[in-house]
């Protein structure tokens, strides 16, 4: 199976059967608000989507984590979703352009990096804060279990575990003039 997303105003998730490579067949489709920029299988029947939250009119600036149930390819559905900032900030995840930032921790746990952007009204500048959020998939839902703050004004380049210690690789440009 292949799982593909597109975006205009809503996010169609297509389930495509590739068992006959010369004749791929769309088995199912799901339309939801927002869109996923990255899909990651958690089990044979569950996918994690990392992307932008939205309404029927487009995105709202917040990121979301979606749990898609694809156990019936003809009827995929969004089993659960969580947003990062409850619509209170512009949020971006580097997972959208660097899949190595997504860290699978166990069969049902993973971590995703995010950057918050907020306008500082005193000087009309944007402040950004980078962090990883740890999630757990349990009983058909995805939930946040921890936030790990990294730094102000930095870019997350990746993350990994070595033994019991989690390491995040960042480009810290807080004092670089950017």
C-alpha positions as YAML, in Angstrom:
chain: A
units: angstrom
residues:
- id: 1
  name: UNK
  ca: [0.00, 0.00, 0.00]
- id: 2
  name: UNK
  ca: [1.02, 3.59, -0.61]
- id: 3
  name: UNK
  ca: [-0.34, 6.53, 1.36]
- id: 4
  name: UNK
  ca: [-0.38, 9.91, -0.35]
- id: 5
  name: UNK
  ca: [-1.65, 13.32, 0.76]
- id: 6
  name: UNK
  ca: [-2.41, 16.45, -1.27]
- id: 7
  name: UNK
  ca: [-3.66, 19.85, -0.18]
- id: 8
  name: UNK
  ca: [-5.78, 22.66, -1.49]
- id: 9
  name: UNK
  ca: [-8.38, 23.51, 1.17]
- id: 10
  name: UNK
  ca: [-8.65, 20.06, 2.74]
- id: 11
  name: UNK
  ca: [-6.24, 17.15, 3.02]
- id: 12
  name: UNK
  ca: [-7.20, 14.08, 1.02]
- id: 13
  name: UNK
  ca: [-5.35, 11.00, 2.28]
- id: 14
  name: UNK
  ca: [-5.34, 8.42, -0.51]
- id: 15
  name: UNK
  ca: [-4.78, 4.70, 0.11]
- id: 16
  name: UNK
  ca: [-3.31, 3.17, -3.05]
- id: 17
  name: UNK
  ca: [-2.93, -0.56, -3.66]
- id: 18
  name: UNK
  ca: [0.41, -1.27, -5.38]
- id: 19
  name: UNK
  ca: [0.11, -5.07, -5.49]
- id: 20
  name: UNK
  ca: [-0.02, -4.79, -9.30]
- id: 21
  name: UNK
  ca: [2.64, -2.13, -10.05]
- id: 22
  name: UNK
  ca: [1.40, -1.73, -13.62]
- id: 23
  name: UNK
  ca: [-2.11, -0.91, -12.39]
- id: 24
  name: UNK
  ca: [-2.11, 1.01, -9.07]
- id: 25
  name: UNK
  ca: [-5.62, 1.31, -7.65]
- id: 26
  name: UNK
  ca: [-7.03, 3.91, -5.26]
- id: 27
  name: UNK
  ca: [-8.68, 1.86, -2.50]
- id: 28
  name: UNK
  ca: [-9.83, 4.66, -0.23]
- id: 29
  name: UNK
  ca: [-9.80, 8.39, 0.44]
- id: 30
  name: UNK
  ca: [-10.22, 10.60, 3.48]
- id: 31
  name: UNK
  ca: [-10.80, 14.37, 3.40]
- id: 32
  name: UNK
  ca: [-10.02, 16.36, 6.56]
- id: 33
  name: UNK
  ca: [-9.08, 19.94, 7.37]
- id: 34
  name: UNK
  ca: [-5.42, 20.93, 7.40]
- id: 35
  name: UNK
  ca: [-2.79, 18.73, 5.83]
- id: 36
  name: UNK
  ca: [0.00, 16.29, 6.63]
- id: 37
  name: UNK
  ca: [3.50, 17.09, 5.45]
- id: 38
  name: UNK
  ca: [4.97, 13.83, 6.73]
- id: 39
  name: UNK
  ca: [3.48, 10.34, 7.18]
- id: 40
  name: UNK
  ca: [5.08, 7.66, 9.34]
- id: 41
  name: UNK
  ca: [3.79, 4.10, 9.90]
- id: 42
  name: UNK
  ca: [3.40, 3.16, 13.56]
- id: 43
  name: UNK
  ca: [1.90, -0.29, 12.92]
- id: 44
  name: UNK
  ca: [0.55, -2.04, 9.81]
- id: 45
  name: UNK
  ca: [-2.80, -0.33, 10.40]
- id: 46
  name: UNK
  ca: [-1.82, 3.04, 11.90]
- id: 47
  name: UNK
  ca: [-0.05, 6.07, 10.40]
- id: 48
  name: UNK
  ca: [1.12, 9.23, 12.10]
- id: 49
  name: UNK
  ca: [0.65, 12.45, 10.13]
- id: 50
  name: UNK
  ca: [2.65, 15.56, 11.03]
- id: 51
  name: UNK
  ca: [1.40, 18.75, 9.45]
- id: 52
  name: UNK
  ca: [-0.68, 21.89, 9.67]
- id: 53
  name: UNK
  ca: [-4.02, 22.20, 11.42]
- id: 54
  name: UNK
  ca: [-6.78, 24.08, 9.65]
- id: 55
  name: UNK
  ca: [-10.39, 24.79, 8.89]
- id: 56
  name: UNK
  ca: [-12.42, 24.28, 5.73]
- id: 57
  name: UNK
  ca: [-10.94, 27.63, 4.56]
- id: 58
  name: UNK
  ca: [-7.26, 26.67, 4.91]
- id: 59
  name: UNK
  ca: [-4.55, 26.43, 7.57]
- id: 60
  name: UNK
  ca: [-4.61, 28.28, 10.90]
- id: 61
  name: UNK
  ca: [-0.85, 28.39, 11.59]
- id: 62
  name: UNK
  ca: [-0.81, 25.61, 14.19]
- id: 63
  name: UNK
  ca: [0.73, 22.16, 13.75]
- id: 64
  name: UNK
  ca: [-1.12, 18.94, 14.42]
- id: 65
  name: UNK
  ca: [-0.31, 15.30, 14.90]
- id: 66
  name: UNK
  ca: [-2.90, 12.97, 13.36]
- id: 67
  name: UNK
  ca: [-3.36, 9.26, 13.95]
- id: 68
  name: UNK
  ca: [-4.81, 7.64, 10.83]
- id: 69
  name: UNK
  ca: [-6.42, 4.21, 10.99]
- id: 70
  name: UNK
  ca: [-5.95, 2.43, 7.65]
- id: 71
  name: UNK
  ca: [-7.01, -1.06, 8.79]
- id: 72
  name: UNK
  ca: [-9.80, -0.94, 6.19]
- id: 73
  name: UNK
  ca: [-8.10, 0.54, 3.09]
- id: 74
  name: UNK
  ca: [-11.47, 1.53, 1.64]
- id: 75
  name: UNK
  ca: [-12.37, 3.58, 4.73]
- id: 76
  name: UNK
  ca: [-9.34, 5.31, 6.24]
- id: 77
  name: UNK
  ca: [-10.16, 7.67, 9.09]
- id: 78
  name: UNK
  ca: [-8.49, 10.11, 11.45]
- id: 79
  name: UNK
  ca: [-8.75, 8.23, 14.74]
- id: 80
  name: UNK
  ca: [-7.21, 10.99, 16.83]
- id: 81
  name: UNK
  ca: [-5.43, 14.34, 16.56]
- id: 82
  name: UNK
  ca: [-3.65, 16.79, 18.85]
- id: 83
  name: UNK
  ca: [-2.56, 20.33, 18.10]
- id: 84
  name: UNK
  ca: [0.65, 21.87, 19.36]
- id: 85
  name: UNK
  ca: [-0.37, 25.43, 20.36]
- id: 86
  name: UNK
  ca: [-4.18, 25.33, 20.44]
- id: 87
  name: UNK
  ca: [-4.17, 27.93, 17.66]
- id: 88
  name: UNK
  ca: [-2.24, 30.46, 19.79]
- id: 89
  name: UNK
  ca: [0.99, 30.62, 17.76]
- id: 90
  name: UNK
  ca: [2.47, 29.94, 14.37]
- id: 91
  name: UNK
  ca: [4.13, 26.56, 14.64]
- id: 92
  name: UNK
  ca: [6.35, 24.70, 12.19]
- id: 93
  name: UNK
  ca: [8.00, 21.28, 12.27]
- id: 94
  name: UNK
  ca: [11.28, 20.59, 10.49]
- id: 95
  name: UNK
  ca: [9.94, 17.05, 9.91]
- id: 96
  name: UNK
  ca: [8.23, 18.55, 6.86]
- id: 97
  name: UNK
  ca: [11.61, 18.78, 5.08]
- id: 98
  name: UNK
  ca: [13.86, 16.50, 7.16]
- id: 99
  name: UNK
  ca: [12.43, 13.06, 8.04]
- id: 100
  name: UNK
  ca: [15.43, 12.39, 10.30]
- id: 101
  name: UNK
  ca: [13.96, 14.81, 12.85]
- id: 102
  name: UNK
  ca: [11.10, 12.32, 13.52]
- id: 103
  name: UNK
  ca: [12.32, 9.97, 16.25]
- id: 104
  name: UNK
  ca: [10.53, 6.68, 16.83]
- id: 105
  name: UNK
  ca: [11.18, 5.77, 20.46]
- id: 106
  name: UNK
  ca: [9.28, 2.49, 20.73]
- id: 107
  name: UNK
  ca: [6.39, 0.63, 19.11]
- id: 108
  name: UNK
  ca: [3.94, 3.28, 20.32]
- id: 109
  name: UNK
  ca: [6.04, 6.34, 21.25]
- id: 110
  name: UNK
  ca: [7.75, 8.96, 19.12]
- id: 111
  name: UNK
  ca: [9.13, 12.51, 19.31]
- id: 112
  name: UNK
  ca: [8.63, 15.39, 16.88]
- id: 113
  name: UNK
  ca: [10.44, 18.77, 16.91]
- id: 114
  name: UNK
  ca: [8.62, 22.08, 16.57]
- id: 115
  name: UNK
  ca: [9.40, 25.76, 16.44]
- id: 116
  name: UNK
  ca: [6.94, 28.34, 17.83]
- id: 117
  name: UNK
  ca: [6.90, 31.76, 16.24]
- id: 118
  name: UNK
  ca: [5.28, 34.60, 18.20]
- id: 119
  name: UNK
  ca: [5.26, 38.31, 17.50]
- id: 120
  name: UNK
  ca: [6.82, 40.29, 20.34]
- id: 121
  name: UNK
  ca: [4.70, 43.45, 20.40]
- id: 122
  name: UNK
  ca: [7.24, 45.61, 22.23]
- id: 123
  name: UNK
  ca: [9.61, 45.67, 19.27]
- id: 124
  name: UNK
  ca: [7.53, 44.02, 16.49]
- id: 125
  name: UNK
  ca: [9.97, 41.13, 16.15]
- id: 126
  name: UNK
  ca: [9.26, 37.44, 16.04]
- id: 127
  name: UNK
  ca: [10.55, 35.27, 18.85]
- id: 128
  name: UNK
  ca: [10.96, 31.58, 18.19]
- id: 129
  name: UNK
  ca: [11.34, 28.68, 20.58]
- id: 130
  name: UNK
  ca: [12.44, 25.18, 19.60]
- id: 131
  name: UNK
  ca: [11.44, 21.99, 21.39]
- id: 132
  name: UNK
  ca: [10.69, 18.30, 20.94]
- id: 133
  name: UNK
  ca: [7.33, 16.88, 21.98]
- id: 134
  name: UNK
  ca: [7.07, 13.23, 22.98]
- id: 135
  name: UNK
  ca: [3.85, 11.43, 22.00]
- id: 136
  name: UNK
  ca: [2.29, 8.09, 22.81]
- id: 137
  name: UNK
  ca: [-0.26, 6.09, 20.81]
- id: 138
  name: UNK
  ca: [-2.57, 4.15, 23.09]
- id: 139
  name: UNK
  ca: [-6.08, 2.72, 22.65]
- id: 140
  name: UNK
  ca: [-6.58, 4.39, 19.27]
- id: 141
  name: UNK
  ca: [-5.55, 7.86, 20.40]
- id: 142
  name: UNK
  ca: [-2.40, 9.94, 20.23]
- id: 143
  name: UNK
  ca: [-1.49, 12.07, 23.23]
- id: 144
  name: UNK
  ca: [1.32, 14.36, 24.27]
- id: 145
  name: UNK
  ca: [3.33, 13.04, 27.21]
- id: 146
  name: UNK
  ca: [6.27, 15.50, 27.49]
- id: 147
  name: UNK
  ca: [7.79, 18.70, 26.07]
- id: 148
  name: UNK
  ca: [11.54, 19.21, 25.94]
- id: 149
  name: UNK
  ca: [12.54, 22.85, 25.50]
- id: 150
  name: UNK
  ca: [15.77, 23.31, 23.52]
- id: 151
  name: UNK
  ca: [16.61, 26.94, 22.91]
- id: 152
  name: UNK
  ca: [15.46, 30.31, 21.67]
- id: 153
  name: UNK
  ca: [16.35, 31.26, 18.12]
- id: 154
  name: UNK
  ca: [17.64, 27.94, 16.90]
- id: 155
  name: UNK
  ca: [16.91, 25.48, 14.13]
- id: 156
  name: UNK
  ca: [16.45, 21.78, 14.91]
- id: 157
  name: UNK
  ca: [18.50, 19.57, 12.60]
- id: 158
  name: UNK
  ca: [17.72, 16.17, 14.11]
- id: 159
  name: UNK
  ca: [17.52, 14.05, 17.22]
- id: 160
  name: UNK
  ca: [18.39, 10.59, 18.47]
- id: 161
  name: UNK
  ca: [18.77, 8.42, 21.53]
- id: 162
  name: UNK
  ca: [22.11, 7.04, 22.65]
- id: 163
  name: UNK
  ca: [21.45, 4.62, 25.46]
- id: 164
  name: UNK
  ca: [19.01, 6.38, 27.79]
- id: 165
  name: UNK
  ca: [19.97, 9.92, 26.73]
- id: 166
  name: UNK
  ca: [18.14, 11.90, 24.06]
- id: 167
  name: UNK
  ca: [20.29, 14.25, 21.97]
- id: 168
  name: UNK
  ca: [18.92, 17.05, 19.80]
- id: 169
  name: UNK
  ca: [21.12, 18.57, 17.12]
- id: 170
  name: UNK
  ca: [20.47, 22.31, 16.74]
- id: 171
  name: UNK
  ca: [21.88, 25.25, 14.84]
- id: 172
  name: UNK
  ca: [21.87, 27.93, 17.56]
- id: 173
  name: UNK
  ca: [21.84, 31.34, 15.91]
- id: 174
  name: UNK
  ca: [20.71, 33.38, 18.91]
- id: 175
  name: UNK
  ca: [23.88, 35.50, 18.87]
- id: 176
  name: UNK
  ca: [24.58, 35.41, 15.14]
- id: 177
  name: UNK
  ca: [22.63, 38.53, 14.16]
- id: 178
  name: UNK
  ca: [19.84, 36.71, 12.28]
...
